[in-house]
Amino acid sequence: MAAAEPKPPAGAAAAGRLARGCWSAFWDYETPKVIVVKNRRLGVVYRAVQLLILLYFVWYVFIVQKSYQDSETGPESSVITKVKGITFSERKVWDVEEYVKPPEGGSVFSIITRIEVTPSQTLGTCPESVRVSNASCDTDEDCGAEQLDMLGSGLRTGRCVPYYQGSAKTCEVWGWCPVEDGASVSQFLGKMAPNFTILIKNSIHYPKFQFSKGNIEHRKDGYLKRCTFDEVSDPYCPIFKLGFIVEQAGENFTELAHTGGVIGVIINWDCDLDLSASKCNPKYSFRRLDPKHVPASSGYNFRFAKYYKVNGSATRTLIKAYGIRIDVIVHGQGSFLCDWILLTFMNKNKVYSHKKFDKVCTPRRSSGSWPVTLALVLGQAPPPPCPCSADPGQSLAAPPPWPCPASAPSEQMADTPEQTVGPELGASEPSRQDSTLTDPRGLAQL
């Protein structure tokens, strides 16, 4: 008996069958099949889901979110401010040059409403402030000589001296004397401050849409000299009273003038640029920006000094100023319709379409060999001349379609060309196919 041939391992055979199956399935063609179910209940659910999706897109996407529009946030903006008004304190009259800091008229500025003045300070020795830590003393041993406290008023001399008033003692320092706590005088400037007027000149620009606008009405009759802002009657008169700004921010003016604070003037340019420019108007809102309920950092104040000489000695007046700081903040968003509106509904949509899209001519169906046709499609052969549009005087004859019955047995489909095609086409077709299969020029093109 002949020896039995060895069988391949079961795993290898299974892997081979799997590979052959995958390779065969790779060349399969799939097409979806639609089944129409005649069921009213299922149809109602199906149409209800479609209606919900439609309502979502129409109401939320288009109406609420306006997703059909292109938008630009953060417009380019410039702000110029100018304050006018005078006031007085217990000792003098104050004008704009003295109570507005800085005077340049930018988007952030301060209006001084209360000051604590330490006049006639000179360089010398004096008791340290009791507010400085470790400044209190009983003897000279408690004060180290030539020690510098970064939160103090000067360089310590090593002596313990009586304070400005009372029986307390503090370490002596060399610096600007007397120190602030020892001789400061408080003055209130806020009596007339609510009537100060603030001009806020703002202009914005959306570079994406080439749109610019300002918040001042273009008039030549002295309109700005006699108007103040009113949201209804004078929306383009950006002159605000300081008391109006504080009131709109929900603050008490007297309290704010004593402690100081930061008020934000927010200008919002939310514009639908599909409409006319007159519909793009600024909206103003006001609110306090600093944390007034935090004791450690509530209020707003700063210090500055005025220097001069008395009998040749350098002298200064130290001023601790409390005030209302104004921050002008500009927001905005411009929106415009998308390209498909431009290319669909405008009168010159064809002109815009030619500018936006390029036309590419596709080669005509050639009666040549299939390798040449494939080479043309792959770009490996020069295409024949083909105009994008047919000449009115000529007509391009399209090749007749190949007839294909809708349903027939496989053996009938093989006989179909001889039965349906005319004798001339039927006689020439086999020779043409034979020549294409052996055409060396077409294969060379590939």
Summary of the structure (lengths in Angstrom):
residues: 446
radius of gyration: 44.5
end to end distance: 56.0
largest distance: 138.8
contacts: 1080
relative contact order: 0.11
helix: 29%
strand: 30%
